Amino acid sequence: MEGMPKYSMPLQDLPCLSLQGSMLSESKKNNKRKSKGCLSEGLDIECTPTELIQQWSPHHKHQRLISKGKENDRNQFVLARRSRRKKESTTSGISWDHLPDELLLRILFYIPLQDLLRMTIVCKRWHRLAFDESLWHSVDLEGLTHTGSALQQVLKTGVRMLRCPRSFVEELDFTGIGPLQLVRLDLSSSIIPTSSLKSIICQCRLLEYLSLEGLQLSDTIISALSKNPNLLQLNLSGCSSFSGPALADMLKSCVSIEQLNISWCEFNNNHVKSVVNNLSPTATHLNLSGYRENLMLDDVKMLVTRCPDIQTLDLSDSTLLMADCFHVLKQLKALVHLSLSRCYHIHLAALTDLGKTFPMLRLLDVFGIVNGSHLSSLKKELPLVSINTLPFSSVARPTPATAARPVGYFMWNTKCRLRFNLSHLHVQPVVR
């Protein structure tokens, strides 16, 4: 052994190494730093095989750094980068222009009106979609001043439900718009020229709910209403300037009317007779109040005979009616609400038997003829009837005055979807 070099020894005796070059036994006993030192010491031996040195040589990080960013060299590639590029290219391919009209209309349905009108200046397509009639099904223009131009543009959209009470409409001609699709229309207490109102009503054929309360009408307008056979509720309270014959012809044609409010109009007895002689038997709610000496007992007899299914009847301020009218009214077996306010010839004693005369009666209005202690006595006589709880009639009115204004601006229990200011409507299209 003397001729053997100083550091020469068999492979199996190399520290920290076995024949296979493993460190399983020694690595469990020593920490990582010691293991590394011991390994390098063994690999420095000149007789260590080349394969073993390559196996335990540390990886060179600089090689990875050099290749970084050069994934096309030597057919190398980076999966993370390629998938990220693929995702970006997929996202960039989605465009509003590629979406079908049906999907865009569904999205626009949930956009507030102000934003909807702003979209009309984007391009021709968006302008067309923003004014699609499916988005303008119901519109509210309540209280706007100088509403004429706004009303013209809204009517062009094919609106079906339009709420426009207490508005001011200029002298405009609406005949060029074409047949209107209006089903519900409220113009109550608005200021509108009779000629402008005529040009609107004359183009309506589908009306079911209409309120023209407080407006000045004409025979032409009343005759135009007769072309709406599906009319269910009509409010003409406080209207003027139409004749009895025109009213009679209209009521003969509108055979589906269920609720009619024709109170406090500029009527004489001929107007009253036109109502009671021609009102459709389908009527269940009627307000015929305010006619003082123009409504007589014979008119009540004709009304009861013609419309036996009336549930709500308002004959207030008919000063010629007396207690004998109850013998006529008792034919109304379904009567639930009766109003006889300020019918001064009807005395308290005649009212105490109304519970037996009208077994279905639940509401009684007798303002002006019963008050104070007499009212308390009457309530005891009629325990199932609410007395003097509704000072205002709700017959055929879009929003009953007796109820608090509902949130969302309802009309005939249906909410208008679009509500906006006049300044938002004047939008001119800009084509790209």
Secondary structure, DSSP 8 states (H G I E B T S, - for coil): -TTS-TT---GGGSTT--TT---HHHHHHS-HHHHHHHHHHHHTSTTS-HHHHHHHS---HHHHHHHTT-TTGGG---HHHHHHHHHHHHHTT--GGGS-HHHHHHHHTTS-HHHHHHGGGT-HHHHHHHT-TTT-SEEE-TT-SS-HHHHHHHHHTT-SEEE-TT-B--S---GGG-SB--SEEE-TT-B--HHHHHHHHTTBS--SEEE-TT-B--HHHHHHHTT-TT--EEE-TT-BS--HHHHHHHHHH-TT--EEE-TT-S--HHHHHHHHHHS-TT--EEE----GGG--HHHHHHHHHH-TT-SEEE-TT-TT--TTHHHHHTT-TT--EEE-TT-TTS-HHHHTTHHHH-TT--EEE-TTTS-HHHHHHHHHH-TTSEES---S--TT-SS-TTS---TT-EETTEE-SEE--GGGT-------
